[in-house]
Amino acid sequence: MNYLAHLYFAKPTADSHFGNLLGDFGGKRHVEQLPNTVKNALNNHYLVDKFTDSHSLVKEAKQYFSSERKRFAGVAIDVVFDHFLIRHWQQFSKHPLHDFKRSSYALLNERIAVMPPRMQQVVTSMTKNDWFKEYETINGVGLALDNIAKRIRFTNNFAGSAEDIARNYHELEAIFFAFFPELIEHVNEHSLETLQKMA
């Protein structure tokens, strides 16, 4: 899952928000000096990713991407699932998205000083520029994915993924609706952080 989904599964604390994103920035390399509250949140990140990556519905979603982009379909799915979460936020949270973002950005910034350098850069840009606003539209999702493609260190055909998403939008949305409640249940069942995520 991408950044918004990981923050959705975080507790409303700075340590939890830090840990639930740290997994995308070499989390295991930093684990020894972290407090247990951050370690538990980091483990929650890995729980979410493992469940997502191995789920049959996510594998099905990858089939909607063209052959030249299929290698990076998992990345595209992560971002488009954030898009669907934004579009249907009220079905999964009782808190308005605007309030959730404001709170999450503030909590992340409380731990900016102890984040790895790359995470500092990403979180600073995310919170200043409200990346999740970009994810509200397919054009914004496409821009985000094209930017990811530019950062890949070898020649690739990942750019233009929004075309595949637009072509198969309703099928991908249906997969999200089937998958995301299962992910919520999985996270709550394991309850790696002391406070379960309540929708």
Residue frames as a rotation matrix with the C-alpha (Angstrom) as fourth column:
MET 1
0.577 0.817 0.000 0.00
0.817 -0.577 0.000 0.00
0.000 0.000 -1.000 0.00
ASN 2
-0.106 -0.596 0.796 1.04
0.533 -0.710 -0.461 3.60
0.840 0.375 0.393 -0.47
TYR 3
-0.861 -0.493 0.127 1.57
0.165 -0.507 -0.846 6.41
0.481 -0.707 0.518 2.03
LEU 4
-0.370 0.772 0.517 -2.05
-0.801 -0.547 0.244 7.38
0.471 -0.324 0.820 2.75
ALA 5
0.522 0.593 -0.613 -3.14
-0.236 0.791 0.564 3.82
0.819 -0.150 0.553 3.44
HIS 6
-0.208 -0.670 -0.713 -0.22
0.634 0.463 -0.620 3.28
0.745 -0.581 0.328 5.80
LEU 7
-0.920 -0.083 0.382 -1.13
-0.183 -0.772 -0.609 6.46
0.346 -0.630 0.695 7.67
TYR 8
0.042 0.999 0.021 -4.76
-0.695 0.015 0.719 5.34
0.718 -0.045 0.695 7.77
PHE 9
0.551 0.153 -0.821 -3.64
0.244 0.911 0.333 2.27
0.798 -0.384 0.464 9.73
ALA 10
-0.589 -0.808 -0.005 -1.50
0.297 -0.210 -0.932 4.30
0.751 -0.551 0.364 12.15
LYS 11
0.118 0.514 -0.850 -2.52
0.992 -0.099 0.078 5.25
-0.044 -0.852 -0.521 15.66
PRO 12
0.735 0.205 0.647 -3.00
0.329 -0.941 -0.074 8.99
0.594 0.267 -0.759 16.28
THR 13
0.749 -0.598 -0.285 0.51
0.156 -0.258 0.953 9.39
-0.644 -0.759 -0.100 17.71
ALA 14
0.544 -0.629 -0.555 3.77
-0.822 -0.534 -0.200 10.73
-0.170 0.565 -0.807 16.29
ASP 15
-0.435 -0.756 0.489 5.63
-0.638 0.642 0.425 7.43
-0.635 -0.127 -0.762 16.89
SER 16
0.028 0.535 0.844 2.95
0.318 0.796 -0.515 5.41
-0.948 0.283 -0.147 15.13
HIS 17
0.922 0.297 -0.250 2.87
-0.107 -0.423 -0.900 7.69
-0.373 0.856 -0.358 12.10
PHE 18
0.165 -0.954 -0.249 6.66
-0.952 -0.220 0.213 7.63
-0.258 0.202 -0.945 11.93
GLY 19
-0.514 -0.428 0.744 6.84
-0.376 0.891 0.253 3.84
-0.771 -0.150 -0.619 12.16
ASN 20
0.293 0.734 0.613 3.99
0.311 0.533 -0.787 3.15
-0.904 0.421 -0.072 9.76
LEU 21
0.951 -0.040 -0.307 5.83
-0.294 -0.423 -0.857 5.09
-0.096 0.905 -0.414 7.02
LEU 22
0.215 -0.970 0.109 9.38
-0.804 -0.113 0.584 4.08
-0.554 -0.213 -0.805 7.97
GLY 23
0.224 -0.084 0.971 9.01
0.175 0.984 0.045 0.74
-0.959 0.160 0.235 6.22
ASP 24
0.885 0.121 0.450 9.29
0.461 -0.077 -0.884 2.51
-0.072 0.990 -0.123 2.87
PHE 25
0.699 -0.660 0.276 12.61
-0.505 -0.728 -0.464 4.07
0.507 0.185 -0.842 3.88
GLY 26
-0.139 -0.830 -0.540 14.82
-0.134 0.556 -0.821 1.20
0.981 -0.042 -0.188 4.99
GLY 27
0.554 0.522 0.649 13.03
-0.635 -0.239 0.734 0.68
0.538 -0.819 0.200 8.29
LYS 28
0.937 -0.142 -0.320 14.85
0.276 0.863 0.423 -2.47
0.216 -0.484 0.848 9.35
ARG 29
0.041 -0.986 0.160 18.22
0.591 -0.105 -0.800 -0.69
0.806 0.127 0.578 9.14
HIS 30
-0.410 -0.147 0.900 17.10
-0.384 -0.868 -0.316 1.68
0.827 -0.475 0.300 11.89
VAL 31
0.420 0.834 -0.359 15.26
-0.027 0.407 0.913 -0.74
0.907 -0.374 0.193 14.14
GLU 32
-0.112 -0.519 -0.848 17.85
0.787 0.475 -0.394 -1.15
0.607 -0.711 0.355 16.94
GLN 33
-0.922 -0.356 -0.151 17.72
0.374 -0.719 -0.586 2.43
0.100 -0.597 0.796 18.19
LEU 34
-0.478 0.814 0.330 13.95
-0.294 -0.502 0.813 2.81
0.828 0.292 0.479 17.89
PRO 35
-0.670 0.367 0.646 11.51
-0.676 0.059 -0.735 2.78
-0.308 -0.928 0.208 20.82
ASN 36
-0.812 0.357 0.462 9.01
0.345 0.932 -0.113 -0.10
-0.470 0.068 -0.880 20.92
THR 37
0.149 0.925 -0.349 6.16
0.107 -0.366 -0.924 2.19
-0.983 0.100 -0.153 19.90
VAL 38
0.138 -0.183 -0.973 7.93
-0.901 -0.431 -0.047 2.87
-0.411 0.884 -0.224 16.60
LYS 39
-0.870 -0.492 0.010 9.01
-0.456 0.814 0.360 -0.77
-0.186 0.309 -0.933 16.16
ASN 40
-0.455 0.781 0.427 5.42
0.383 0.605 -0.699 -1.95
-0.804 -0.155 -0.574 16.58
ALA 41
0.457 0.612 -0.646 4.25
-0.291 -0.583 -0.758 0.58
-0.841 0.534 -0.088 14.02
LEU 42
-0.293 -0.654 -0.697 7.01
-0.927 0.017 0.374 -0.51
-0.233 0.756 -0.612 11.64
ASN 43
-0.916 0.005 0.401 5.88
0.015 1.000 0.022 -4.11
-0.401 0.026 -0.916 12.04
ASN 44
0.066 0.998 -0.013 2.36
0.221 -0.027 -0.975 -2.95
-0.973 0.061 -0.222 11.25
HIS 45
0.189 -0.114 -0.975 3.68
-0.833 -0.544 -0.097 -1.45
-0.520 0.831 -0.198 8.01
TYR 46
-0.766 -0.569 -0.297 5.22
-0.641 0.647 0.414 -4.78
-0.043 0.508 -0.860 7.03
LEU 47
-0.608 0.642 0.467 2.02
0.264 0.718 -0.644 -6.63
-0.748 -0.268 -0.607 7.99
VAL 48
0.376 0.770 -0.515 0.02
-0.234 -0.459 -0.857 -4.42
-0.897 0.443 0.007 5.63
ASP 49
-0.015 -0.469 -0.883 2.52
-0.973 -0.195 0.120 -4.83
-0.228 0.862 -0.453 2.79
LYS 50
-0.905 -0.368 0.212 2.82
-0.333 0.925 0.184 -8.60
-0.264 0.096 -0.960 3.15
PHE 51
-0.259 0.901 0.349 -0.94
0.323 0.421 -0.848 -9.09
-0.910 -0.107 -0.400 3.16
THR 52
0.462 0.439 -0.771 -1.34
-0.472 -0.614 -0.633 -6.77
-0.751 0.656 -0.077 0.17
ASP 53
-0.240 -0.689 -0.684 1.45
-0.945 0.007 0.326 -8.21
-0.220 0.725 -0.653 -1.94
SER 54
-0.966 -0.192 0.172 0.29
-0.174 0.978 0.115 -11.79
-0.190 0.082 -0.978 -1.50
HIS 55
-0.268 0.955 0.125 -3.45
-0.174 0.080 -0.981 -11.21
-0.948 -0.285 0.145 -1.91
SER 56
-0.443 0.139 0.885 -5.20
0.756 0.590 0.285 -12.80
-0.482 0.796 -0.367 -4.88
LEU 57
0.662 0.749 0.016 -7.25
0.656 -0.569 -0.495 -9.66
-0.362 0.338 -0.869 -5.56
VAL 58
0.456 -0.594 -0.663 -4.11
-0.393 -0.802 0.449 -7.54
-0.799 0.056 -0.599 -5.87
LYS 59
-0.612 -0.651 0.450 -2.62
0.075 0.518 0.852 -10.11
-0.787 0.555 -0.268 -8.21
GLU 60
0.044 0.731 0.681 -5.82
0.926 0.227 -0.303 -9.91
-0.376 0.643 -0.667 -10.23
ALA 61
0.771 0.261 -0.580 -5.54
0.157 -0.962 -0.224 -6.12
-0.617 0.082 -0.783 -10.37
LYS 62
-0.181 -0.941 -0.287 -2.08
-0.255 -0.237 0.937 -6.40
-0.950 0.243 -0.197 -11.95
GLN 63
-0.404 0.058 0.913 -3.65
0.725 0.629 0.281 -8.10
-0.558 0.775 -0.296 -14.96
TYR 64
0.676 0.734 0.070 -5.28
0.648 -0.545 -0.532 -4.80
-0.352 0.405 -0.844 -15.93
PHE 65
0.434 -0.610 -0.663 -1.92
-0.414 -0.788 0.455 -3.26
-0.800 0.077 -0.595 -16.77
SER 66
0.866 -0.100 -0.489 -0.33
-0.469 0.176 -0.866 -3.53
0.172 0.979 0.105 -20.19
SER 67
0.838 -0.512 -0.191 2.54
0.518 0.855 -0.021 -5.97
0.174 -0.081 0.981 -20.64
GLU 68
0.032 -0.898 0.439 5.21
0.454 -0.378 -0.807 -3.27
0.891 0.225 0.395 -20.85
ARG 69
-0.151 -0.042 0.988 4.06
-0.642 -0.756 -0.130 -1.81
0.752 -0.654 0.087 -17.50
LYS 70
0.699 0.576 -0.424 3.22
-0.106 0.670 0.735 -5.00
0.708 -0.468 0.529 -15.65
ARG 71
-0.122 -0.838 -0.532 6.63
0.626 0.351 -0.697 -5.13
0.770 -0.418 0.481 -13.96
PHE 72
-0.962 -0.253 0.103 5.69
0.109 -0.701 -0.705 -1.99
0.251 -0.667 0.702 -12.00
ALA 73
-0.183 0.981 0.060 1.97
0.074 -0.047 0.996 -2.70
0.980 0.186 -0.065 -11.70
GLY 74
0.080 0.183 -0.980 2.29
0.937 0.321 0.137 -3.18
0.340 -0.929 -0.146 -7.94
VAL 75
-0.802 -0.417 -0.428 3.53
0.533 -0.822 -0.198 0.40
-0.269 -0.387 0.882 -7.57
ALA 76
-0.807 0.550 0.215 0.67
-0.213 -0.611 0.762 1.72
0.551 0.569 0.610 -9.70
ILE 77
0.032 0.848 -0.529 -1.85
0.440 0.463 0.769 -0.28
0.897 -0.258 -0.358 -7.66
ASP 78
-0.345 -0.228 -0.911 -0.49
0.937 -0.137 -0.320 1.15
-0.052 -0.964 0.261 -4.41
VAL 79
-0.972 -0.086 -0.221 -1.04
0.082 -0.996 0.029 4.69
-0.222 0.010 0.975 -5.67
VAL 80
-0.592 0.806 -0.011 -4.43
-0.289 -0.200 0.936 4.11
0.753 0.557 0.351 -7.29
PHE 81
-0.058 0.550 -0.833 -5.65
0.773 0.553 0.311 2.40
0.632 -0.626 -0.457 -4.11
ASP 82
-0.689 -0.176 -0.703 -4.78
0.601 -0.680 -0.419 5.63
-0.404 -0.711 0.575 -2.25
HIS 83
-0.922 0.388 -0.014 -6.88
-0.305 -0.700 0.646 7.42
0.240 0.599 0.764 -4.89
PHE 84
-0.211 0.892 -0.400 -9.84
0.154 0.434 0.888 5.14
0.965 0.125 -0.229 -4.21
LEU 85
-0.276 0.060 -0.959 -9.39
0.952 0.152 -0.265 5.53
0.130 -0.987 -0.099 -0.45
ILE 86
-0.933 -0.076 -0.352 -9.56
0.135 -0.980 -0.148 9.32
-0.334 -0.185 0.924 -0.89
ARG 87
-0.737 0.671 -0.078 -12.60
-0.349 -0.280 0.894 9.13
0.578 0.686 0.441 -3.14
HIS 88
0.219 0.845 -0.488 -14.49
0.036 0.493 0.869 6.89
0.975 -0.208 0.078 -0.72
TRP 89
-0.720 -0.675 0.159 -12.95
-0.097 -0.130 -0.987 8.10
0.687 -0.726 0.028 2.53
GLN 90
-0.347 0.643 0.683 -16.26
-0.918 -0.380 -0.109 8.56
0.190 -0.665 0.723 4.34
GLN 91
0.619 0.573 -0.537 -17.00
-0.490 0.816 0.306 4.85
0.614 0.074 0.786 3.96
PHE 92
0.295 -0.624 -0.723 -13.85
0.499 0.746 -0.441 3.93
0.815 -0.231 0.532 5.86
SER 93
-0.733 -0.558 -0.389 -13.45
0.629 -0.337 -0.700 6.70
0.260 -0.758 0.598 8.43
LYS 94
0.376 0.883 -0.280 -15.72
0.925 -0.338 0.176 8.79
0.061 -0.325 -0.944 10.61
HIS 95
0.090 -0.439 -0.894 -13.19
0.372 -0.818 0.439 11.65
-0.924 -0.372 0.090 10.54
PRO 96
0.948 0.245 -0.202 -13.20
-0.069 -0.461 -0.885 14.07
-0.310 0.853 -0.420 7.58
LEU 97
0.571 -0.763 0.303 -10.24
0.802 0.439 -0.406 13.58
0.177 0.475 0.862 5.27
HIS 98
0.383 -0.420 0.822 -9.17
0.005 -0.890 -0.457 17.21
0.924 0.179 -0.339 5.65
ASP 99
0.692 -0.082 0.718 -8.91
-0.711 -0.251 0.657 16.81
0.126 -0.965 -0.232 9.43
PHE 100
0.887 -0.368 0.279 -7.11
0.272 0.904 0.329 13.48
-0.373 -0.216 0.902 9.10
LYS 101
0.469 -0.740 0.481 -4.50
0.673 -0.054 -0.738 14.94
0.572 0.670 0.473 6.75
ARG 102
0.421 -0.292 0.859 -3.89
-0.401 -0.909 -0.112 17.98
0.814 -0.297 -0.499 8.93
SER 103
0.791 -0.080 0.607 -3.42
-0.572 0.258 0.779 15.79
-0.219 -0.963 0.159 12.00
SER 104
0.826 -0.476 0.303 -1.22
0.510 0.859 -0.040 13.25
-0.241 0.188 0.952 10.20
TYR 105
0.443 -0.680 0.584 1.03
0.386 -0.444 -0.809 15.89
0.809 0.584 0.066 8.70
ALA 106
0.492 -0.228 0.840 1.49
-0.695 -0.684 0.221 17.51
0.525 -0.693 -0.495 12.11
LEU 107
0.852 -0.146 0.503 2.32
-0.285 0.678 0.678 14.16
-0.440 -0.721 0.535 13.77
LEU 108
0.710 -0.628 0.317 4.85
0.686 0.518 -0.511 13.29
0.157 0.581 0.799 11.07
ASN 109
0.389 -0.569 0.725 6.54
0.014 -0.783 -0.622 16.64
0.921 0.252 -0.296 11.45
GLU 110
0.799 -0.086 0.595 6.99
-0.600 -0.166 0.782 15.98
0.031 -0.982 -0.185 15.16
ARG 111
0.634 -0.557 0.537 9.44
0.152 0.771 0.619 13.19
-0.759 -0.310 0.573 14.23
ILE 112
0.977 -0.214 0.009 11.10
-0.036 -0.204 -0.978 14.81
0.211 0.955 -0.207 11.23
ALA 113
0.433 -0.867 0.246 14.39
-0.898 -0.438 0.038 15.27
0.075 -0.237 -0.969 13.11
VAL 114
-0.154 -0.499 0.853 14.88
-0.600 0.733 0.320 11.53
-0.785 -0.462 -0.413 13.70
MET 115
0.839 0.487 0.241 13.82
-0.088 0.559 -0.825 10.32
-0.536 0.671 0.512 10.25
PRO 116
-0.050 -0.820 0.570 16.37
0.747 0.348 0.566 8.97
-0.662 0.454 0.596 7.75
PRO 117
-0.663 -0.310 -0.681 17.44
-0.039 -0.894 0.445 11.71
-0.747 0.322 0.581 5.28
ARG 118
-0.942 0.330 0.057 15.38
0.096 0.105 0.990 10.42
0.321 0.938 -0.131 2.33
MET 119
-0.183 0.914 -0.362 12.29
0.950 0.259 0.173 10.11
0.252 -0.313 -0.916 4.54
GLN 120
-0.266 0.019 -0.964 12.84
0.520 -0.839 -0.160 13.67
-0.812 -0.543 0.214 5.78
GLN 121
-0.934 -0.150 -0.325 12.83
-0.178 -0.593 0.786 14.91
-0.310 0.791 0.527 2.19
VAL 122
-0.716 0.698 -0.029 9.70
0.376 0.419 0.826 12.98
0.589 0.581 -0.562 1.24
VAL 123
-0.072 0.725 -0.685 7.72
0.997 0.033 -0.070 13.86
-0.028 -0.688 -0.725 4.37
THR 124
-0.512 -0.163 -0.843 8.70
0.284 -0.959 0.013 17.53
-0.811 -0.233 0.537 4.11
SER 125
-0.962 0.153 -0.225 7.49
-0.266 -0.347 0.899 17.66
0.059 0.925 0.375 0.52
MET 126
-0.564 0.786 -0.254 4.39
0.623 0.607 0.493 15.58
0.542 0.119 -0.832 1.29
THR 127
-0.078 0.560 -0.825 3.26
0.948 -0.214 -0.236 17.78
-0.309 -0.800 -0.514 4.14
LYS 128
-0.583 -0.193 -0.789 4.13
0.082 -0.980 0.179 21.13
-0.808 0.040 0.588 2.54
ASN 129
-0.839 0.149 -0.523 2.60
-0.543 -0.292 0.788 20.32
-0.035 0.945 0.326 -0.84
ASP 130
-0.072 0.861 0.504 -0.25
-0.626 0.354 -0.695 18.03
-0.777 -0.366 0.513 0.31
TRP 131
-0.881 -0.386 -0.273 0.57
-0.454 0.530 0.716 15.13
-0.131 0.755 -0.642 -1.99
PHE 132
-0.703 0.634 0.321 -2.74
0.510 0.765 -0.394 13.46
-0.495 -0.114 -0.861 -1.22
LYS 133
0.117 0.690 -0.715 -4.58
-0.262 -0.673 -0.692 16.36
-0.958 0.268 0.102 -2.86
GLU 134
-0.437 -0.395 -0.808 -2.85
-0.870 -0.042 0.491 15.27
-0.228 0.918 -0.325 -6.09
TYR 135
-0.991 -0.022 0.134 -4.17
-0.005 0.992 0.125 11.73
-0.135 0.123 -0.983 -5.68
GLU 136
-0.305 0.951 -0.046 -7.79
-0.175 -0.104 -0.979 12.92
-0.936 -0.290 0.198 -5.90
THR 137
0.600 0.509 -0.617 -7.80
-0.656 -0.127 -0.744 12.77
-0.457 0.851 0.258 -9.70
ILE 138
0.780 -0.311 0.543 -6.55
0.481 0.854 -0.201 10.27
-0.402 0.417 0.815 -12.28
ASN 139
0.711 -0.551 0.438 -4.44
0.112 -0.526 -0.843 13.03
0.694 0.649 -0.312 -13.83
GLY 140
0.470 -0.520 0.713 -2.83
-0.861 -0.449 0.240 13.58
0.195 -0.727 -0.658 -10.44
VAL 141
0.667 -0.197 0.719 -2.27
-0.167 0.900 0.401 9.85
-0.726 -0.388 0.568 -9.99
GLY 142
0.839 -0.336 0.429 -0.69
0.535 0.356 -0.766 9.74
0.105 0.872 0.478 -13.45
LEU 143
0.594 -0.634 0.495 1.62
-0.402 -0.767 -0.500 12.63
0.697 0.098 -0.711 -12.60
ALA 144
0.482 -0.390 0.784 2.70
-0.807 0.149 0.571 10.91
-0.339 -0.909 -0.243 -9.38
LEU 145
0.713 -0.178 0.678 3.38
0.219 0.975 0.026 7.65
-0.666 0.130 0.735 -11.23
ASP 146
0.812 -0.449 0.373 5.30
0.331 -0.171 -0.928 9.42
0.480 0.877 0.010 -14.01
ASN 147
0.506 -0.637 0.582 7.47
-0.773 -0.634 -0.021 11.06
0.382 -0.440 -0.813 -11.35
ILE 148
0.535 -0.285 0.795 8.16
-0.411 0.735 0.540 7.63
-0.738 -0.615 0.276 -9.86
ALA 149
0.866 -0.172 0.470 9.11
0.468 0.611 -0.638 6.37
-0.178 0.773 0.609 -13.33
LYS 150
0.715 -0.612 0.337 11.66
-0.227 -0.659 -0.717 9.18
0.661 0.436 -0.610 -13.66
ARG 151
0.363 -0.577 0.731 13.33
-0.928 -0.159 0.336 8.09
-0.078 -0.801 -0.593 -10.41
ILE 152
0.867 -0.087 0.490 13.77
0.066 0.996 0.060 4.48
-0.493 -0.019 0.870 -11.55
ARG 153
0.216 -0.925 -0.313 17.46
-0.457 -0.380 0.804 4.11
-0.863 -0.031 -0.505 -12.30
PHE 154
-0.758 -0.450 0.472 17.11
0.202 0.527 0.826 2.13
-0.620 0.721 -0.308 -15.51
THR 155
-0.808 0.449 -0.380 15.17
-0.565 -0.410 0.716 2.54
0.166 0.793 0.586 -18.74
ASN 156
-0.764 0.615 0.194 11.54
0.385 0.677 -0.627 1.58
-0.517 -0.404 -0.754 -18.25
ASN 157
-0.747 0.595 0.297 8.08
0.186 -0.243 0.952 1.86
0.639 0.766 0.071 -19.77
PHE 158
-0.539 0.521 -0.662 6.32
0.830 0.195 -0.523 2.70
-0.143 -0.831 -0.538 -16.52
ALA 159
-0.821 0.227 -0.524 5.38
-0.182 -0.974 -0.137 6.23
-0.541 -0.018 0.841 -17.61
GLY 160
-0.607 0.674 -0.421 1.82
-0.671 -0.152 0.725 6.52
0.425 0.723 0.545 -18.86
SER 161
-0.947 0.213 -0.241 0.39
0.297 0.868 -0.399 4.08
0.124 -0.449 -0.885 -16.32
ALA 162
-0.598 0.764 -0.244 -2.62
-0.287 -0.488 -0.825 6.35
-0.749 -0.423 0.510 -15.91
GLU 163
-0.414 0.443 -0.795 -3.77
-0.881 0.023 0.472 5.17
0.227 0.896 0.381 -19.34
ASP 164
-0.690 0.119 -0.714 -4.12
0.099 0.993 0.071 1.62
0.717 -0.022 -0.696 -18.02
ILE 165
-0.867 0.361 -0.343 -5.86
0.360 -0.022 -0.933 2.90
-0.345 -0.932 -0.111 -14.90
ALA 166
-0.521 0.695 -0.495 -8.34
-0.675 -0.691 -0.258 5.05
-0.522 0.200 0.830 -16.84
ARG 167
-0.474 0.299 -0.829 -9.11
-0.688 0.461 0.560 2.17
0.549 0.836 -0.013 -19.22
ASN 168
-0.292 0.287 -0.912 -9.84
0.347 0.921 0.179 -0.23
0.891 -0.264 -0.368 -16.36
TYR 169
-0.671 -0.078 0.737 -10.99
-0.481 -0.711 -0.513 2.23
0.564 -0.699 0.440 -13.73
HIS 170
0.240 0.889 0.390 -14.22
-0.914 0.072 0.399 0.54
0.326 -0.453 0.830 -12.65
GLU 171
0.633 -0.090 -0.769 -12.64
0.082 0.995 -0.049 -2.91
0.770 -0.032 0.637 -12.51
LEU 172
-0.457 -0.878 -0.143 -9.80
0.333 -0.020 -0.943 -1.64
0.825 -0.478 0.302 -10.33
GLU 173
-0.492 0.375 0.786 -12.26
-0.742 -0.653 -0.153 0.26
0.455 -0.659 0.599 -8.11
ALA 174
0.622 0.760 -0.187 -14.30
-0.584 0.610 0.535 -2.93
0.521 -0.224 0.824 -7.61
ILE 175
0.238 -0.636 -0.734 -11.15
0.450 0.742 -0.497 -4.80
0.861 -0.212 0.462 -6.60
PHE 176
-0.720 -0.496 0.486 -10.31
-0.132 -0.590 -0.797 -2.07
0.682 -0.637 0.359 -4.09
PHE 177
-0.038 0.808 0.587 -13.79
-0.921 -0.257 0.293 -2.32
0.388 -0.530 0.754 -2.54
ALA 178
0.781 0.289 -0.553 -13.40
-0.147 0.947 0.287 -6.08
0.607 -0.143 0.782 -2.19
PHE 179
0.089 -0.894 -0.440 -9.84
0.515 0.419 -0.747 -5.92
0.852 -0.160 0.498 -0.88
PHE 180
-0.443 -0.464 0.767 -9.65
-0.261 -0.752 -0.605 -2.98
0.858 -0.468 0.213 1.52
PRO 181
0.463 0.625 0.628 -12.20
-0.810 0.010 0.587 -4.22
0.361 -0.780 0.511 4.09
GLU 182
0.857 -0.229 -0.462 -10.24
0.286 0.956 0.058 -7.50
0.428 -0.181 0.885 4.25
LEU 183
-0.174 -0.972 0.158 -7.05
0.411 -0.217 -0.885 -5.53
0.895 -0.089 0.437 4.92
ILE 184
-0.124 0.215 0.969 -8.76
-0.721 -0.690 0.061 -3.56
0.681 -0.691 0.240 7.71
GLU 185
0.854 0.511 0.094 -9.91
-0.451 0.638 0.625 -6.81
0.259 -0.576 0.775 9.30
HIS 186
0.547 -0.730 -0.411 -6.44
0.526 0.681 -0.509 -8.33
0.651 0.062 0.756 8.99
VAL 187
-0.393 -0.703 0.592 -4.77
-0.022 -0.637 -0.771 -5.35
0.919 -0.316 0.235 10.69
ASN 188
0.108 0.527 0.843 -7.34
-0.876 -0.350 0.331 -5.33
0.470 -0.774 0.424 13.49
GLU 189
0.904 0.220 -0.367 -7.02
-0.088 0.935 0.345 -9.08
0.419 -0.279 0.864 14.06
HIS 190
0.212 -0.920 -0.331 -3.26
0.678 0.382 -0.628 -8.85
0.704 -0.091 0.704 14.54
SER 191
0.940 0.295 0.171 -3.41
0.102 -0.722 0.685 -5.60
0.325 -0.626 -0.709 16.52
LEU 192
0.189 -0.969 -0.162 0.37
0.815 0.247 -0.524 -5.09
0.548 -0.032 0.836 16.47
GLU 193
-0.743 -0.287 0.605 -0.09
-0.084 -0.856 -0.510 -1.69
0.664 -0.429 0.612 18.03
THR 194
-0.936 0.280 -0.212 -1.95
0.303 0.338 -0.891 -1.54
-0.178 -0.898 -0.402 21.31
LEU 195
-0.247 0.880 -0.405 -4.86
-0.296 -0.467 -0.833 0.50
-0.923 -0.086 0.376 19.93
GLN 196
-0.324 0.189 0.927 -6.75
0.768 0.625 0.141 -1.15
-0.553 0.757 -0.348 17.11
LYS 197
-0.996 0.049 -0.078 -7.61
-0.088 -0.757 0.648 0.84
-0.027 0.652 0.758 14.03
MET 198
-0.271 0.962 0.016 -11.26
0.565 0.173 -0.807 1.79
-0.779 -0.210 -0.591 14.29
ALA 199
-0.597 0.103 0.795 -12.95
0.754 -0.265 0.601 2.84
0.273 0.959 0.081 11.06
